[in-house]
Amino acid sequence: KSKQSADTTADSSPGQGTDKHRDETPSKKKFCFKAAKEHNIPEDLNKILENKVIETVSDLYYMNMSVVEKTCLDGADGEGIVSKSVSSHSDLIPGVYEGGLKIWECTFDLIDYFSEADIQFTNKTVLDLGCGAGLLGIVALRGKAEKVHFQDYNSTVIDEITLPNAVANCINGGNRVGSKNNRKTSKPPAKRPRKAECSPDALAKCRFFSGEWSEVSQLLLSSKPFSKYDIILTSETIYNPDYYSALHDTLAQLLDKNGRVYLASKAYYFGVGGGIYLFEKFIEERNVFRTSIVKIIDKGLQRYIMEMAFKDSS
Ligand SMILES: C[S@@+](CC[C@H](N)C(=O)[O-])C[C@H]1O[C@@H](n2cnc3c(N)ncnc32)[C@H](O)[C@@H]1O
């Protein structure tokens, strides 16, 4: 299955309902931001993939979203984000659901960029910030990162999508460990993962967090020992200007002094108002990071890859 036709791919700006919700949600001060939580990896890896259908995109395994949606509607979604997203016809409900159930197209831009620019993950500590499906972190894991942490706003996304995706990519080329019961792969994976394949051991390098950025940042900083990240990856996370301050401070608090952020974004997010220029301006004003646009994808609405580093870094 090609990445363009992946049925979970959100290939445009937020859904129709976004404007409506934004109108009904006057200011970020009224949002009830989600507390941070670490999600432990269950011991029984088979259970994580139970009732899931595995598909492939860009040589990576991911959970079929229609099936996840169904199990969520049947009760697996403690946050109720699937029903809220369906009933509001929206991929983003500020402060409630932040879009992690879909794979957004800039994820693939960043994955392509890693190969083109030969970005090295070997022995690096990596954070996939606003991870959704977590494909960026999984690519880093395959690239022999020392550790990879995944963060999403929604705990349902981590439990039902990110964690299963990491497991599927780590265990034996996406095949279920042990029993074949309930195995519902829609078709055998078309290709085996290229390069270094993940192993169950790779899963031990992963940690998973949900919650709002400032909250997760506090949780990480208070965990001892905490070491800052060499690389922070983040795709389609700058759509809402209300979150820029929290995002900026999180990056500033969690990035190693000589670390790099690779950020992918569309030029502009209709209905929400954020975009690459506004974020660039925000970063400039804060005067903490230097930025450079390292790639422009000029198909329809322009998309960008930005590299960020501390102003005083080497
Ligand atoms: C549009 S989704 C993109 C998901 C994924 N990176 C991709 O490219 O497919 C935006 C992600 O940013 C995260 N996010 C957005 N605002 C956030 C906030 N204020 N605090 C924590 N996470 C946030 C959400 O978890 C969500 O998954």
PDBQT file of the ligand as one rigid body, heavy atoms in Angstrom, charges set to zero:
ROOT
HETATM    1  C1  LIG A 401      -2.138  16.813  14.007  1.00  0.00    +0.000 C 
HETATM    2  S1  LIG A 401      -1.530  15.679  15.148  1.00  0.00    +0.000 S 
HETATM    3  C2  LIG A 401      -0.060  15.082  14.339  1.00  0.00    +0.000 C 
HETATM    4  C3  LIG A 401       0.273  13.688  14.752  1.00  0.00    +0.000 C 
HETATM    5  C4  LIG A 401       1.549  13.117  14.151  1.00  0.00    +0.000 C 
HETATM    6  N1  LIG A 401       2.712  13.853  14.579  1.00  0.00    +0.000 N 
HETATM    7  C5  LIG A 401       1.493  13.039  12.648  1.00  0.00    +0.000 C 
HETATM    8  O1  LIG A 401       2.207  13.773  11.957  1.00  0.00    +0.000 OA
HETATM    9  O2  LIG A 401       0.748  12.188  12.141  1.00  0.00    +0.000 OA
HETATM   10  C6  LIG A 401      -0.866  16.764  16.362  1.00  0.00    +0.000 C 
HETATM   11  C7  LIG A 401      -0.268  16.062  17.558  1.00  0.00    +0.000 C 
HETATM   12  O3  LIG A 401       0.302  17.025  18.434  1.00  0.00    +0.000 OA
HETATM   13  C8  LIG A 401      -0.036  16.735  19.763  1.00  0.00    +0.000 C 
HETATM   14  N2  LIG A 401      -0.424  17.969  20.440  1.00  0.00    +0.000 N 
HETATM   15  C9  LIG A 401      -1.005  19.047  19.867  1.00  0.00    +0.000 A 
HETATM   16  N3  LIG A 401      -1.194  20.002  20.788  1.00  0.00    +0.000 NA
HETATM   17  C10 LIG A 401      -0.717  19.525  21.955  1.00  0.00    +0.000 A 
HETATM   18  C11 LIG A 401      -0.608  20.072  23.264  1.00  0.00    +0.000 A 
HETATM   19  N4  LIG A 401      -1.030  21.290  23.538  1.00  0.00    +0.000 N 
HETATM   20  N5  LIG A 401      -0.053  19.314  24.221  1.00  0.00    +0.000 NA
HETATM   21  C12 LIG A 401       0.384  18.066  23.935  1.00  0.00    +0.000 A 
HETATM   22  N6  LIG A 401       0.319  17.506  22.722  1.00  0.00    +0.000 NA
HETATM   23  C13 LIG A 401      -0.226  18.226  21.736  1.00  0.00    +0.000 A 
HETATM   24  C14 LIG A 401      -1.176  15.767  19.761  1.00  0.00    +0.000 C 
HETATM   25  O4  LIG A 401      -0.857  14.720  20.568  1.00  0.00    +0.000 OA
HETATM   26  C15 LIG A 401      -1.314  15.310  18.329  1.00  0.00    +0.000 C 
HETATM   27  O5  LIG A 401      -1.074  13.964  18.187  1.00  0.00    +0.000 OA
ENDROOT
TORSDOF 0
